[in-house]
Amino acid sequence: MALFDDILSGGNLVTGVALGVGAAIILPLAGPILRPLAKNVIKGGILAYQGAAGLIEDISDLAAGCRRNRTGDHPTSTARGNTQHRAGAAAPQ
């Protein structure tokens, strides 16, 4: 703990040099290990973001459907292309 106390309170020159040399040696060795790990973490974050965006879109669609059902305003066509006619609309001949 004294090492961290020295670092946080300004420390001394020897502690700073030791940390600098240690980082210069450790970071190049850890790079090949950390790079694939970082790439996987970033890919996972992107997939999680896309999944959340899809979930939010699905919830939004569900809420819009509930609002339509509550107000009686139904869409004019379904996903299959069949037409639904509103009251007062002319039927095709």
Phi and psi in radians as a Rosetta constraint file:
Dihedral C 1 N 2 CA 2 C 2 CIRCULARHARMONIC -1.141 0.35
Dihedral N 2 CA 2 C 2 N 3 CIRCULARHARMONIC -0.561 0.35
Dihedral C 2 N 3 CA 3 C 3 CIRCULARHARMONIC -1.089 0.35
Dihedral N 3 CA 3 C 3 N 4 CIRCULARHARMONIC -0.829 0.35
Dihedral C 3 N 4 CA 4 C 4 CIRCULARHARMONIC -1.187 0.35
Dihedral N 4 CA 4 C 4 N 5 CIRCULARHARMONIC -0.619 0.35
Dihedral C 4 N 5 CA 5 C 5 CIRCULARHARMONIC -1.104 0.35
Dihedral N 5 CA 5 C 5 N 6 CIRCULARHARMONIC -0.702 0.35
Dihedral C 5 N 6 CA 6 C 6 CIRCULARHARMONIC -1.124 0.35
Dihedral N 6 CA 6 C 6 N 7 CIRCULARHARMONIC -0.710 0.35
Dihedral C 6 N 7 CA 7 C 7 CIRCULARHARMONIC -1.146 0.35
Dihedral N 7 CA 7 C 7 N 8 CIRCULARHARMONIC -0.791 0.35
Dihedral C 7 N 8 CA 8 C 8 CIRCULARHARMONIC -1.253 0.35
Dihedral N 8 CA 8 C 8 N 9 CIRCULARHARMONIC -0.518 0.35
Dihedral C 8 N 9 CA 9 C 9 CIRCULARHARMONIC -1.634 0.35
Dihedral N 9 CA 9 C 9 N 10 CIRCULARHARMONIC 0.241 0.35
Dihedral C 9 N 10 CA 10 C 10 CIRCULARHARMONIC 1.910 0.35
Dihedral N 10 CA 10 C 10 N 11 CIRCULARHARMONIC -0.518 0.35
Dihedral C 10 N 11 CA 11 C 11 CIRCULARHARMONIC 1.024 0.35
Dihedral N 11 CA 11 C 11 N 12 CIRCULARHARMONIC -2.865 0.35
Dihedral C 11 N 12 CA 12 C 12 CIRCULARHARMONIC -2.200 0.35
Dihedral N 12 CA 12 C 12 N 13 CIRCULARHARMONIC 3.032 0.35
Dihedral C 12 N 13 CA 13 C 13 CIRCULARHARMONIC -1.119 0.35
Dihedral N 13 CA 13 C 13 N 14 CIRCULARHARMONIC -0.663 0.35
Dihedral C 13 N 14 CA 14 C 14 CIRCULARHARMONIC -1.130 0.35
Dihedral N 14 CA 14 C 14 N 15 CIRCULARHARMONIC -0.712 0.35
Dihedral C 14 N 15 CA 15 C 15 CIRCULARHARMONIC -1.113 0.35
Dihedral N 15 CA 15 C 15 N 16 CIRCULARHARMONIC -0.757 0.35
Dihedral C 15 N 16 CA 16 C 16 CIRCULARHARMONIC -1.108 0.35
Dihedral N 16 CA 16 C 16 N 17 CIRCULARHARMONIC -0.745 0.35
Dihedral C 16 N 17 CA 17 C 17 CIRCULARHARMONIC -1.160 0.35
Dihedral N 17 CA 17 C 17 N 18 CIRCULARHARMONIC -0.727 0.35
Dihedral C 17 N 18 CA 18 C 18 CIRCULARHARMONIC -1.088 0.35
Dihedral N 18 CA 18 C 18 N 19 CIRCULARHARMONIC -0.750 0.35
Dihedral C 18 N 19 CA 19 C 19 CIRCULARHARMONIC -1.157 0.35
Dihedral N 19 CA 19 C 19 N 20 CIRCULARHARMONIC -0.690 0.35
Dihedral C 19 N 20 CA 20 C 20 CIRCULARHARMONIC -1.112 0.35
Dihedral N 20 CA 20 C 20 N 21 CIRCULARHARMONIC -0.796 0.35
Dihedral C 20 N 21 CA 21 C 21 CIRCULARHARMONIC -1.152 0.35
Dihedral N 21 CA 21 C 21 N 22 CIRCULARHARMONIC -0.719 0.35
Dihedral C 21 N 22 CA 22 C 22 CIRCULARHARMONIC -1.081 0.35
Dihedral N 22 CA 22 C 22 N 23 CIRCULARHARMONIC -0.749 0.35
Dihedral C 22 N 23 CA 23 C 23 CIRCULARHARMONIC -1.153 0.35
Dihedral N 23 CA 23 C 23 N 24 CIRCULARHARMONIC -0.682 0.35
Dihedral C 23 N 24 CA 24 C 24 CIRCULARHARMONIC -1.138 0.35
Dihedral N 24 CA 24 C 24 N 25 CIRCULARHARMONIC -0.483 0.35
Dihedral C 24 N 25 CA 25 C 25 CIRCULARHARMONIC -1.535 0.35
Dihedral N 25 CA 25 C 25 N 26 CIRCULARHARMONIC -0.749 0.35
Dihedral C 25 N 26 CA 26 C 26 CIRCULARHARMONIC -1.297 0.35
Dihedral N 26 CA 26 C 26 N 27 CIRCULARHARMONIC -0.759 0.35
Dihedral C 26 N 27 CA 27 C 27 CIRCULARHARMONIC -1.067 0.35
Dihedral N 27 CA 27 C 27 N 28 CIRCULARHARMONIC -0.772 0.35
Dihedral C 27 N 28 CA 28 C 28 CIRCULARHARMONIC -1.125 0.35
Dihedral N 28 CA 28 C 28 N 29 CIRCULARHARMONIC -0.544 0.35
Dihedral C 28 N 29 CA 29 C 29 CIRCULARHARMONIC -1.311 0.35
Dihedral N 29 CA 29 C 29 N 30 CIRCULARHARMONIC -0.578 0.35
Dihedral C 29 N 30 CA 30 C 30 CIRCULARHARMONIC -1.473 0.35
Dihedral N 30 CA 30 C 30 N 31 CIRCULARHARMONIC -0.267 0.35
Dihedral C 30 N 31 CA 31 C 31 CIRCULARHARMONIC -0.969 0.35
Dihedral N 31 CA 31 C 31 N 32 CIRCULARHARMONIC -0.882 0.35
Dihedral C 31 N 32 CA 32 C 32 CIRCULARHARMONIC -1.092 0.35
Dihedral N 32 CA 32 C 32 N 33 CIRCULARHARMONIC -0.415 0.35
Dihedral C 32 N 33 CA 33 C 33 CIRCULARHARMONIC -1.487 0.35
Dihedral N 33 CA 33 C 33 N 34 CIRCULARHARMONIC -0.729 0.35
Dihedral C 33 N 34 CA 34 C 34 CIRCULARHARMONIC -1.338 0.35
Dihedral N 34 CA 34 C 34 N 35 CIRCULARHARMONIC -0.503 0.35
Dihedral C 34 N 35 CA 35 C 35 CIRCULARHARMONIC -1.095 0.35
Dihedral N 35 CA 35 C 35 N 36 CIRCULARHARMONIC -0.890 0.35
Dihedral C 35 N 36 CA 36 C 36 CIRCULARHARMONIC -1.097 0.35
Dihedral N 36 CA 36 C 36 N 37 CIRCULARHARMONIC -0.610 0.35
Dihedral C 36 N 37 CA 37 C 37 CIRCULARHARMONIC -1.114 0.35
Dihedral N 37 CA 37 C 37 N 38 CIRCULARHARMONIC -0.785 0.35
Dihedral C 37 N 38 CA 38 C 38 CIRCULARHARMONIC -1.120 0.35
Dihedral N 38 CA 38 C 38 N 39 CIRCULARHARMONIC -0.695 0.35
Dihedral C 38 N 39 CA 39 C 39 CIRCULARHARMONIC -1.094 0.35
Dihedral N 39 CA 39 C 39 N 40 CIRCULARHARMONIC -0.739 0.35
Dihedral C 39 N 40 CA 40 C 40 CIRCULARHARMONIC -1.157 0.35
Dihedral N 40 CA 40 C 40 N 41 CIRCULARHARMONIC -0.660 0.35
Dihedral C 40 N 41 CA 41 C 41 CIRCULARHARMONIC -1.137 0.35
Dihedral N 41 CA 41 C 41 N 42 CIRCULARHARMONIC -0.729 0.35
Dihedral C 41 N 42 CA 42 C 42 CIRCULARHARMONIC -1.159 0.35
Dihedral N 42 CA 42 C 42 N 43 CIRCULARHARMONIC -0.761 0.35
Dihedral C 42 N 43 CA 43 C 43 CIRCULARHARMONIC -1.060 0.35
Dihedral N 43 CA 43 C 43 N 44 CIRCULARHARMONIC -0.742 0.35
Dihedral C 43 N 44 CA 44 C 44 CIRCULARHARMONIC -1.090 0.35
Dihedral N 44 CA 44 C 44 N 45 CIRCULARHARMONIC -0.680 0.35
Dihedral C 44 N 45 CA 45 C 45 CIRCULARHARMONIC -1.132 0.35
Dihedral N 45 CA 45 C 45 N 46 CIRCULARHARMONIC -0.707 0.35
Dihedral C 45 N 46 CA 46 C 46 CIRCULARHARMONIC -1.131 0.35
Dihedral N 46 CA 46 C 46 N 47 CIRCULARHARMONIC -0.778 0.35
Dihedral C 46 N 47 CA 47 C 47 CIRCULARHARMONIC -1.115 0.35
Dihedral N 47 CA 47 C 47 N 48 CIRCULARHARMONIC -0.689 0.35
Dihedral C 47 N 48 CA 48 C 48 CIRCULARHARMONIC -1.134 0.35
Dihedral N 48 CA 48 C 48 N 49 CIRCULARHARMONIC -0.701 0.35
Dihedral C 48 N 49 CA 49 C 49 CIRCULARHARMONIC -1.111 0.35
Dihedral N 49 CA 49 C 49 N 50 CIRCULARHARMONIC -0.780 0.35
Dihedral C 49 N 50 CA 50 C 50 CIRCULARHARMONIC -1.139 0.35
Dihedral N 50 CA 50 C 50 N 51 CIRCULARHARMONIC -0.680 0.35
Dihedral C 50 N 51 CA 51 C 51 CIRCULARHARMONIC -1.129 0.35
Dihedral N 51 CA 51 C 51 N 52 CIRCULARHARMONIC -0.729 0.35
Dihedral C 51 N 52 CA 52 C 52 CIRCULARHARMONIC -1.157 0.35
Dihedral N 52 CA 52 C 52 N 53 CIRCULARHARMONIC -0.669 0.35
Dihedral C 52 N 53 CA 53 C 53 CIRCULARHARMONIC -1.129 0.35
Dihedral N 53 CA 53 C 53 N 54 CIRCULARHARMONIC -0.712 0.35
Dihedral C 53 N 54 CA 54 C 54 CIRCULARHARMONIC -1.138 0.35
Dihedral N 54 CA 54 C 54 N 55 CIRCULARHARMONIC -0.691 0.35
Dihedral C 54 N 55 CA 55 C 55 CIRCULARHARMONIC -1.131 0.35
Dihedral N 55 CA 55 C 55 N 56 CIRCULARHARMONIC -0.740 0.35
Dihedral C 55 N 56 CA 56 C 56 CIRCULARHARMONIC -1.122 0.35
Dihedral N 56 CA 56 C 56 N 57 CIRCULARHARMONIC -0.687 0.35
Dihedral C 56 N 57 CA 57 C 57 CIRCULARHARMONIC -1.116 0.35
Dihedral N 57 CA 57 C 57 N 58 CIRCULARHARMONIC -0.743 0.35
Dihedral C 57 N 58 CA 58 C 58 CIRCULARHARMONIC -1.103 0.35
Dihedral N 58 CA 58 C 58 N 59 CIRCULARHARMONIC -0.722 0.35
Dihedral C 58 N 59 CA 59 C 59 CIRCULARHARMONIC -1.148 0.35
Dihedral N 59 CA 59 C 59 N 60 CIRCULARHARMONIC -0.693 0.35
Dihedral C 59 N 60 CA 60 C 60 CIRCULARHARMONIC -1.096 0.35
Dihedral N 60 CA 60 C 60 N 61 CIRCULARHARMONIC -0.757 0.35
Dihedral C 60 N 61 CA 61 C 61 CIRCULARHARMONIC -1.101 0.35
Dihedral N 61 CA 61 C 61 N 62 CIRCULARHARMONIC -0.715 0.35
Dihedral C 61 N 62 CA 62 C 62 CIRCULARHARMONIC -1.116 0.35
Dihedral N 62 CA 62 C 62 N 63 CIRCULARHARMONIC -0.764 0.35
Dihedral C 62 N 63 CA 63 C 63 CIRCULARHARMONIC -1.124 0.35
Dihedral N 63 CA 63 C 63 N 64 CIRCULARHARMONIC -0.689 0.35
Dihedral C 63 N 64 CA 64 C 64 CIRCULARHARMONIC -1.132 0.35
Dihedral N 64 CA 64 C 64 N 65 CIRCULARHARMONIC -0.693 0.35
Dihedral C 64 N 65 CA 65 C 65 CIRCULARHARMONIC -1.108 0.35
Dihedral N 65 CA 65 C 65 N 66 CIRCULARHARMONIC -0.708 0.35
Dihedral C 65 N 66 CA 66 C 66 CIRCULARHARMONIC -1.130 0.35
Dihedral N 66 CA 66 C 66 N 67 CIRCULARHARMONIC -0.706 0.35
Dihedral C 66 N 67 CA 67 C 67 CIRCULARHARMONIC -1.115 0.35
Dihedral N 67 CA 67 C 67 N 68 CIRCULARHARMONIC -0.723 0.35
Dihedral C 67 N 68 CA 68 C 68 CIRCULARHARMONIC -1.091 0.35
Dihedral N 68 CA 68 C 68 N 69 CIRCULARHARMONIC -0.761 0.35
Dihedral C 68 N 69 CA 69 C 69 CIRCULARHARMONIC -1.127 0.35
Dihedral N 69 CA 69 C 69 N 70 CIRCULARHARMONIC -0.649 0.35
Dihedral C 69 N 70 CA 70 C 70 CIRCULARHARMONIC -1.221 0.35
Dihedral N 70 CA 70 C 70 N 71 CIRCULARHARMONIC -0.684 0.35
Dihedral C 70 N 71 CA 71 C 71 CIRCULARHARMONIC -1.566 0.35
Dihedral N 71 CA 71 C 71 N 72 CIRCULARHARMONIC -0.184 0.35
Dihedral C 71 N 72 CA 72 C 72 CIRCULARHARMONIC 1.401 0.35
Dihedral N 72 CA 72 C 72 N 73 CIRCULARHARMONIC 0.191 0.35
Dihedral C 72 N 73 CA 73 C 73 CIRCULARHARMONIC -1.611 0.35
Dihedral N 73 CA 73 C 73 N 74 CIRCULARHARMONIC 1.659 0.35
Dihedral C 73 N 74 CA 74 C 74 CIRCULARHARMONIC -1.623 0.35
Dihedral N 74 CA 74 C 74 N 75 CIRCULARHARMONIC 2.634 0.35
Dihedral C 74 N 75 CA 75 C 75 CIRCULARHARMONIC -1.161 0.35
Dihedral N 75 CA 75 C 75 N 76 CIRCULARHARMONIC 2.759 0.35
Dihedral C 75 N 76 CA 76 C 76 CIRCULARHARMONIC -1.451 0.35
Dihedral N 76 CA 76 C 76 N 77 CIRCULARHARMONIC -0.249 0.35
Dihedral C 76 N 77 CA 77 C 77 CIRCULARHARMONIC -2.502 0.35
Dihedral N 77 CA 77 C 77 N 78 CIRCULARHARMONIC 2.687 0.35
Dihedral C 77 N 78 CA 78 C 78 CIRCULARHARMONIC -1.716 0.35
Dihedral N 78 CA 78 C 78 N 79 CIRCULARHARMONIC 3.120 0.35
Dihedral C 78 N 79 CA 79 C 79 CIRCULARHARMONIC -1.150 0.35
Dihedral N 79 CA 79 C 79 N 80 CIRCULARHARMONIC -0.474 0.35
Dihedral C 79 N 80 CA 80 C 80 CIRCULARHARMONIC -1.440 0.35
Dihedral N 80 CA 80 C 80 N 81 CIRCULARHARMONIC -0.182 0.35
Dihedral C 80 N 81 CA 81 C 81 CIRCULARHARMONIC 1.726 0.35
Dihedral N 81 CA 81 C 81 N 82 CIRCULARHARMONIC -0.057 0.35
Dihedral C 81 N 82 CA 82 C 82 CIRCULARHARMONIC -1.222 0.35
Dihedral N 82 CA 82 C 82 N 83 CIRCULARHARMONIC 2.451 0.35
Dihedral C 82 N 83 CA 83 C 83 CIRCULARHARMONIC -1.650 0.35
Dihedral N 83 CA 83 C 83 N 84 CIRCULARHARMONIC 2.452 0.35
Dihedral C 83 N 84 CA 84 C 84 CIRCULARHARMONIC -1.946 0.35
Dihedral N 84 CA 84 C 84 N 85 CIRCULARHARMONIC 2.373 0.35
Dihedral C 84 N 85 CA 85 C 85 CIRCULARHARMONIC -1.826 0.35
Dihedral N 85 CA 85 C 85 N 86 CIRCULARHARMONIC 2.372 0.35
Dihedral C 85 N 86 CA 86 C 86 CIRCULARHARMONIC -1.378 0.35
Dihedral N 86 CA 86 C 86 N 87 CIRCULARHARMONIC 2.823 0.35
Dihedral C 86 N 87 CA 87 C 87 CIRCULARHARMONIC -1.073 0.35
Dihedral N 87 CA 87 C 87 N 88 CIRCULARHARMONIC 2.297 0.35
Dihedral C 87 N 88 CA 88 C 88 CIRCULARHARMONIC 1.622 0.35
Dihedral N 88 CA 88 C 88 N 89 CIRCULARHARMONIC -0.162 0.35
Dihedral C 88 N 89 CA 89 C 89 CIRCULARHARMONIC -1.466 0.35
Dihedral N 89 CA 89 C 89 N 90 CIRCULARHARMONIC 2.544 0.35
Dihedral C 89 N 90 CA 90 C 90 CIRCULARHARMONIC -1.290 0.35
Dihedral N 90 CA 90 C 90 N 91 CIRCULARHARMONIC 2.401 0.35
Dihedral C 90 N 91 CA 91 C 91 CIRCULARHARMONIC -1.427 0.35
Dihedral N 91 CA 91 C 91 N 92 CIRCULARHARMONIC 2.538 0.35
Dihedral C 91 N 92 CA 92 C 92 CIRCULARHARMONIC -1.175 0.35
Dihedral N 92 CA 92 C 92 N 93 CIRCULARHARMONIC 2.626 0.35
